[in-house]
Amino acid sequence: MNQLLFLGNLGTGEIIIIAVLVLLLFGGKKIPELMKGLGKGIRNFKDGVKGIEDDINLNDTNTTK
C-alpha cells in the first residue's frame, strides 16, 4: 500500500511538486507556523471526538443500570 489514503492516486512526483509549490507560496518561515496550527486543530478535533465518545459511553452506562 504505497498510496496515502487521503491523497488518492497521487504519486511521489506529484507530492514533491505540491510540496515545492507550498514552499514557494508560503516561504520557509511560515510553514512551521502553519503546521503548528494544523497540529493544534487536529488535536482539538480528536479531543472533541473523544469527548463525544465519552458522553455516549456515559449515557449507555446510565441507561443500562
N, C-alpha and C positions, 0 to 999 in steps of 0.2 A: 504494500500500500504506500506508494511513493507520493501520492497526492494528499495535500491538506484538505480536509473535509470541506471547509468553508470557502476554499478557493476554486473548487470545481476542476476544470481541465487546464488550469494554468500550469505551464511548465517552468523549469528553472530560469530559462531565458526571460520569460515574461515577468517573473517575480523580480529578477535583477533590474529589468528596465523600470518597473514600478518603483523599486527602492531608490534608484538613481533619480527618478522624477521627483519623488518625495523629498529627497535630499536637496535637489535644486530649488524646489518651491519653498521649502521651509528653512533651509540652511542648517548647518551642523549644530548651532547653539539652540535652536528652537525644538529640535526633535526630542531631546531628553525631557523637556517640559511637556511636550505632547504625550510622550509615553507615560510620564508620571501621572498626568491627568487621566489617561486611559486606564492605567492600573487602579487608580482610585475609583473610577467609575465601575470597573469590573468588580472590585471588592465590595462596593456599595450594593451592586446588583446581587451578588452572592449572599451578602448579609440579609438583604430583603427577602430573597427566596428562602433562606434558612429560617427567617422569622415567620414566614407564611407556613412553612412545613411544621415548625414548632407549634404554631397556633392550631393547625389541623390535627396534629397528633394529640395536643392537649384536649381539643374538643372530642376527639374519638375516645380518649381515655375517660372523659367525664360522662359521655353518653352511654358507655358500656357498664358503668357502675350501677 
